[in-house]
Amino acid sequence: METSVVITAVGNNPTACGGNDGNIVLSGLSANITYAVSYKKMEITLALSIAPAQVVPVTITTLTAGVYTEIIANFGSCTSTESMATLNNPPLPIVNTPSTSLCVGNTLTLSPTTGGTWVSSNLSFASVTDAGLVTGISSGVVNFTFTVTGSG
């Protein structure tokens, strides 16, 4: 097959760990042409038809983190150059939970203070708000867990 188009693939990462809102933008394609696009992820070949591509660049949507290889656009007897893109999960937050004692009625603030939810392992010992504000309630050992919003 003749190679006549050079495509460039640019990946946009998912917004949450395990999310499927990542995408790959393919530039170098022409408008109003029907393309058969194929790519591999973990050695599994996936294909889709873009017919006709009225808007360029073309975006492949609903993608999870991973390495996408052998991205090719075929049209008629022509095949584009091969491209690749890597999508990454967002970085995990840096969580600061001081290992300290807290007197009944006193407070301390855990970090981060935004972007997720805090949970106390035992509300009879200490409560925590989503802003990381811990209040000592009674004597005992308690653990706190932070979950980034939208990541699970």
RARAJO-V468677 format. One record per backbone hydrogen bond with DSSP energy under -1.0 kcal/mol. CO is the residue of the C=O (numbers start at 0). NH is the residue of the N-H. If there is no record, write none. Layout:
# RARAJO-V468677
co: [CO,CO]
nh: [NH,NH]
This chain:
# RARAJO-V468677
co: [1,4,7,9,11,15,21,22,23,24,25,26,32,34,35,36,37,38,39,40,43,45,47,49,51,52,57,59,62,65,67,68,70,71,72,73,74,77,82,84,86,95,97,102,105,107,110,114,116,118,121,121,124,124,126,128,131,132,133,134,135,142,144,146,147]
nh: [78,80,26,24,22,18,62,11,59,9,57,7,52,49,73,47,71,45,68,43,40,38,36,34,53,31,25,23,21,86,84,39,82,37,79,35,77,74,70,67,65,110,99,105,135,133,95,148,146,144,124,125,136,137,134,131,109,128,107,126,104,120,118,116,150]
